[in-house]
Amino acid sequence: MLEYVAARIQFPRLIARQPRLLNGRNGNRSTSVLSLEKERIMKKTFFVLTLLVVSIPVILMGQTPYYSGYKVYVWAKQGLTLRDGPSKKAQKIKSLPYGTSLIIGENEHYGKADSVVVIPAYSGKDRPQTPALYLPGYWVRVIAGPDTGFVFGGYLSAMTPFDPDMPVTGVDPGPSISAWLAQTAGVLDKRLLSEADLNYTLVYKNHVVEHYHASEGGALSQYIFPEGMSLQDGFLLLNYFADVHLTRKEIAECESFELTVDGLSFHLYSVGLGGGIAWSVRLSWCNGVLIIEEGGGC
């Protein structure tokens, strides 16, 4: 039996230092822990519906608020739809592909909430029940060239988009967080820790640190962003390069599937996803530090 519980994610005024290091970004605000309370909804408080599937909570990740005049980009891999109102049912104006530059307009509708299912809840035979994962967002008025309209803000970020046609140096040129960092910041230093296993640590010019560990059984990359990145930014990076949107069919075809979510992190582990080997992704945010991990192996 499904039980529904009303919950809110509150965004306090936690402003990261103006990050000269992160692609010339505007300062942004990060999320707090999920809070349950009965007071009325306040401005910039995000009202969501938390679904309990046999006592397993569905926890939503928070969105970075943006303000009038901010420059942002579309980080939805398949693009976003510009509409004439703050609703999925509003009339479509045009499509905005990944990487489109937008300016945040005046938003009297700021706070109108919506969400997208990233991973659906799943319950199957001989399989532990797993929660759903939602990406929340506000409907935001934006200026897109000659047009003005509304987009779902969950896929907006001030991060410079990845350009697959731009050459990179110091890292593997294939689409990856490493290649994006090399494009937008550049490699400052590389330390080879073990030549036999190609284990290394990279430091980028924006102070992000990458640890890479490879062995006969698999490999793991860890990226540590010291400041200026929100949990939403981390999700958008991870989703663009690793595509964490899944369907129930894909989950059902896995030999093993685990999803752990709390207010400021999530961990996904699967075996056999898409016929592949073991795959693990982890995203966490604590005290202004964002950590992204991705790996796989036998």
Number of C-alpha atoms within 10 A of each C-alpha: 6 8 11 11 12 12 19 20 24 20 20 12 11 13 12 16 13 14 16 12 16 23 14 13 19 19 19 21 22 26 24 19 14 18 11 12 11 9 6 7 12 10 10 16 16 21 18 18 14 18 20 18 19 12 12 15 21 23 26 26 26 26 25 21 20 24 14 13 13 16 20 24 20 27 27 20 15 12 15 20 18 26 23 19 18 23 17 16 9 12 14 14 15 14 13 19 16 19 20 18 20 22 19 19 20 14 17 9 14 17 18 18 21 20 19 13 15 17 19 17 21 18 15 11 7 6 13 13 18 23 24 23 23 20 21 24 25 26 24 31 27 26 19 18 10 5 11 18 21 27 25 25 26 28 25 29 30 24 22 20 20 21 14 14 7 10 11 20 11 14 17 11 17 12 14 18 19 21 24 23 23 22 21 20 17 19 23 15 12 15 11 13 14 11 8 9 14 13 18 17 17 21 19 19 17 21 17 21 21 23 17 21 18 18 12 8 8 14 18 18 20 19 22 18 21 16 20 23 26 25 26 24 22 18 23 24 21 20 16 20 14 15 13 15 13 13 14 13 9 14 24 16 14 17 14 15 23 16 20 18 22 15 19 20 20 19 16 16 18 20 21 16 19 11 11 13 16 19 20 19 21 20 22 21 23 14 10 20 15 23 22 22 19 20 18 19 16 11
